[in-house]
Amino acid sequence: MINTPPLLTAATYVALLSSIFGLWFGRRVWITALALAVILGYVAHVLVGVAGVWISAFAGLCIGYDRATAASGKARSAYMALSALGIVVFGGLLAAHELPGFRNFLILDHVVLSDGAAPFTLYLNFDKTLVGVCILGFCHRALLVRASDWSPALRRAVPIMTINVLVVAVGACALGYLTWQPKWTPIFWIWAPINLFFVCLSEEAFFRGFIQRELTSSLQRMRYGTGVAIAVSSLLFGLAHFAGGTSYIVLATAAGLGYGIVYHRTRSIEMSMLAHFTLNTTHFLLFTYPQALGHV
C-alpha cells in the first residue's frame, strides 16, 4: 500500500524538507539545503534533464523580483511587473507539474480510505514544493521567527479558521461532495507532514504570500482594494482545483477566502498555512476523503 522510497530518493526529500525548515533560519541555510536537494535529486533520478533549467529560471525570477522591489527609477515598475508575471506563469506550471524533468515519487497509489470514497493518490512533489521555498525565501521573508509573535497571530487567526472549517464543511456536505465519515488510519502520519510542508506551504506561498500580497500592495490606493486582492487570489486558488470538478472549485474558492482573510488579519504566512492544514486535516479525519465516489 505504501511505497518506500530508495535511500537516495529519501535523502533528496529530506534535503528538500530541510530547505523548508531553513527558511526560518536564514538564506544561507535554506539555499544550501536546496542546492543539496537538487544534487541528490539528479543522483537519485528524481530530477532529470532540464529540471535544473526550470529551477534556475524560477529562482532567478524570484531574485529579480526581490531586487526590483528594492530598486528605484522609472524602470522599477516594469521590472517588477515582468518578474511578477514570470513568477505567476512559471510557478503555476511547476505547481501543476507541466514542466518536464521532475519524477515526483509516488507514495500512495489509488488507496481507498473508506467506503464510498474515491481512490486517493499521494506524491512527494519536488517541483511544487520548490515554488513555495523560492517565494518565501526570496520574495516573502517576513516569517515568524520569535516565539512571542505566535500568540497574537493565533488569537487573530483561530476564530476565522474555525468559521472557515464550518462553512466549507457544511457547504461540501450540502453539495454532496463529502459525507460525514469519521475515521482513523495510520496513513495520517504520512499524509499530514506531506500535506503541511509539500502542499499547504507551497499553495499559501503562491496564492497568499505572492499573489494576494502583491495585489494588495498594487491596489492599496483603490477603495476596497484589499477585498479585491483577497477575492482574486481566492478565485484563482479555486480555479487551480478544476480537476476536482465544479463543486471542488466552489469549495476551494470559499476555503481560499478564509485563508486570505487569515493572512490579511495576521500578516503571517504561517497562519494561512495553519488555516489550510486545519481544514485539510478536518476533511481527512472526519469526512469522505478525497471526495465521494462518482461526484463531479
QUICOR-V443387 format. One record per residue. N is the residue number from 1. RES is the residue in one letter. PHI is phi in whole degrees, 0 to 359 (NA if undefined). Layout:
n->N res->RES phi->PHI
n->N res->RES phi->PHI
//
This chain:
n->1 res->M phi->NA
n->2 res->I phi->256
n->3 res->N phi->277
n->4 res->T phi->267
n->5 res->P phi->289
n->6 res->P phi->301
n->7 res->L phi->304
n->8 res->L phi->291
n->9 res->T phi->294
n->10 res->A phi->300
n->11 res->A phi->296
n->12 res->T phi->300
n->13 res->Y phi->284
n->14 res->V phi->294
n->15 res->A phi->295
n->16 res->L phi->295
n->17 res->L phi->297
n->18 res->S phi->297
n->19 res->S phi->292
n->20 res->I phi->295
n->21 res->F phi->299
n->22 res->G phi->295
n->23 res->L phi->302
n->24 res->W phi->270
n->25 res->F phi->239
n->26 res->G phi->123
n->27 res->R phi->299
n->28 res->R phi->299
n->29 res->V phi->293
n->30 res->W phi->288
n->31 res->I phi->292
n->32 res->T phi->299
n->33 res->A phi->295
n->34 res->L phi->293
n->35 res->A phi->300
n->36 res->L phi->296
n->37 res->A phi->297
n->38 res->V phi->293
n->39 res->I phi->299
n->40 res->L phi->296
n->41 res->G phi->299
n->42 res->Y phi->290
n->43 res->V phi->296
n->44 res->A phi->274
n->45 res->H phi->66
n->46 res->V phi->286
n->47 res->L phi->247
n->48 res->V phi->219
n->49 res->G phi->53
n->50 res->V phi->274
n->51 res->A phi->305
n->52 res->G phi->297
n->53 res->V phi->295
n->54 res->W phi->293
n->55 res->I phi->297
n->56 res->S phi->295
n->57 res->A phi->295
n->58 res->F phi->292
n->59 res->A phi->299
n->60 res->G phi->296
n->61 res->L phi->297
n->62 res->C phi->294
n->63 res->I phi->295
n->64 res->G phi->298
n->65 res->Y phi->294
n->66 res->D phi->299
n->67 res->R phi->289
n->68 res->A phi->295
n->69 res->T phi->294
n->70 res->A phi->267
n->71 res->A phi->276
n->72 res->S phi->224
n->73 res->G phi->107
n->74 res->K phi->292
n->75 res->A phi->279
n->76 res->R phi->304
n->77 res->S phi->298
n->78 res->A phi->294
n->79 res->Y phi->298
n->80 res->M phi->296
n->81 res->A phi->295
n->82 res->L phi->293
n->83 res->S phi->290
n->84 res->A phi->296
n->85 res->L phi->299
n->86 res->G phi->298
n->87 res->I phi->297
n->88 res->V phi->295
n->89 res->V phi->291
n->90 res->F phi->292
n->91 res->G phi->297
n->92 res->G phi->296
n->93 res->L phi->294
n->94 res->L phi->296
n->95 res->A phi->295
n->96 res->A phi->272
n->97 res->H phi->62
n->98 res->E phi->265
n->99 res->L phi->259
n->100 res->P phi->287
n->101 res->G phi->109
n->102 res->F phi->246
n->103 res->R phi->248
n->104 res->N phi->295
n->105 res->F phi->281
n->106 res->L phi->273
n->107 res->I phi->271
n->108 res->L phi->233
n->109 res->D phi->237
n->110 res->H phi->52
n->111 res->V phi->272
n->112 res->V phi->261
n->113 res->L phi->275
n->114 res->S phi->197
n->115 res->D phi->300
n->116 res->G phi->81
n->117 res->A phi->264
n->118 res->A phi->292
n->119 res->P phi->300
n->120 res->F phi->240
n->121 res->T phi->238
n->122 res->L phi->226
n->123 res->Y phi->245
n->124 res->L phi->265
n->125 res->N phi->263
n->126 res->F phi->286
n->127 res->D phi->296
n->128 res->K phi->295
n->129 res->T phi->295
n->130 res->L phi->305
n->131 res->V phi->301
n->132 res->G phi->296
n->133 res->V phi->297
n->134 res->C phi->291
n->135 res->I phi->295
n->136 res->L phi->290
n->137 res->G phi->285
n->138 res->F phi->257
n->139 res->C phi->252
n->140 res->H phi->218
n->141 res->R phi->265
n->142 res->A phi->275
n->143 res->L phi->257
n->144 res->L phi->279
n->145 res->V phi->257
n->146 res->R phi->246
n->147 res->A phi->300
n->148 res->S phi->293
n->149 res->D phi->283
n->150 res->W phi->286
n->151 res->S phi->299
n->152 res->P phi->295
n->153 res->A phi->295
n->154 res->L phi->295
n->155 res->R phi->299
n->156 res->R phi->284
n->157 res->A phi->276
n->158 res->V phi->302
n->159 res->P phi->300
n->160 res->I phi->291
n->161 res->M phi->301
n->162 res->T phi->296
n->163 res->I phi->298
n->164 res->N phi->300
n->165 res->V phi->299
n->166 res->L phi->296
n->167 res->V phi->297
n->168 res->V phi->292
n->169 res->A phi->296
n->170 res->V phi->296
n->171 res->G phi->296
n->172 res->A phi->296
n->173 res->C phi->290
n->174 res->A phi->296
n->175 res->L phi->279
n->176 res->G phi->79
n->177 res->Y phi->288
n->178 res->L phi->232
n->179 res->T phi->231
n->180 res->W phi->293
n->181 res->Q phi->206
n->182 res->P phi->301
n->183 res->K phi->200
n->184 res->W phi->226
n->185 res->T phi->216
n->186 res->P phi->300
n->187 res->I phi->301
n->188 res->F phi->306
n->189 res->W phi->290
n->190 res->I phi->271
n->191 res->W phi->298
n->192 res->A phi->300
n->193 res->P phi->295
n->194 res->I phi->294
n->195 res->N phi->295
n->196 res->L phi->293
n->197 res->F phi->266
n->198 res->F phi->254
n->199 res->V phi->242
n->200 res->C phi->301
n->201 res->L phi->300
n->202 res->S phi->291
n->203 res->E phi->293
n->204 res->E phi->288
n->205 res->A phi->299
n->206 res->F phi->286
n->207 res->F phi->276
n->208 res->R phi->263
n->209 res->G phi->291
n->210 res->F phi->244
n->211 res->I phi->297
n->212 res->Q phi->296
n->213 res->R phi->298
n->214 res->E phi->286
n->215 res->L phi->295
n->216 res->T phi->301
n->217 res->S phi->295
n->218 res->S phi->290
n->219 res->L phi->256
n->220 res->Q phi->297
n->221 res->R phi->273
n->222 res->M phi->269
n->223 res->R phi->297
n->224 res->Y phi->64
n->225 res->G phi->299
n->226 res->T phi->296
n->227 res->G phi->297
n->228 res->V phi->297
n->229 res->A phi->299
n->230 res->I phi->296
n->231 res->A phi->296
n->232 res->V phi->295
n->233 res->S phi->296
n->234 res->S phi->291
n->235 res->L phi->296
n->236 res->L phi->297
n->237 res->F phi->299
n->238 res->G phi->296
n->239 res->L phi->296
n->240 res->A phi->294
n->241 res->H phi->257
n->242 res->F phi->300
n->243 res->A phi->298
n->244 res->G phi->275
n->245 res->G phi->98
n->246 res->T phi->299
n->247 res->S phi->300
n->248 res->Y phi->294
n->249 res->I phi->299
n->250 res->V phi->298
n->251 res->L phi->292
n->252 res->A phi->294
n->253 res->T phi->296
n->254 res->A phi->298
n->255 res->A phi->297
n->256 res->G phi->299
n->257 res->L phi->299
n->258 res->G phi->296
n->259 res->Y phi->298
n->260 res->G phi->295
n->261 res->I phi->293
n->262 res->V phi->301
n->263 res->Y phi->297
n->264 res->H phi->296
n->265 res->R phi->290
n->266 res->T phi->253
n->267 res->R phi->56
n->268 res->S phi->229
n->269 res->I phi->293
n->270 res->E phi->297
n->271 res->M phi->288
n->272 res->S phi->290
n->273 res->M phi->299
n->274 res->L phi->295
n->275 res->A phi->299
n->276 res->H phi->296
n->277 res->F phi->292
n->278 res->T phi->297
n->279 res->L phi->296
n->280 res->N phi->297
n->281 res->T phi->292
n->282 res->T phi->301
n->283 res->H phi->301
n->284 res->F phi->297
n->285 res->L phi->273
n->286 res->L phi->246
n->287 res->F phi->228
n->288 res->T phi->306
n->289 res->Y phi->226
n->290 res->P phi->278
n->291 res->Q phi->195
n->292 res->A phi->293
n->293 res->L phi->301
n->294 res->G phi->85
n->295 res->H phi->278
n->296 res->V phi->237
//
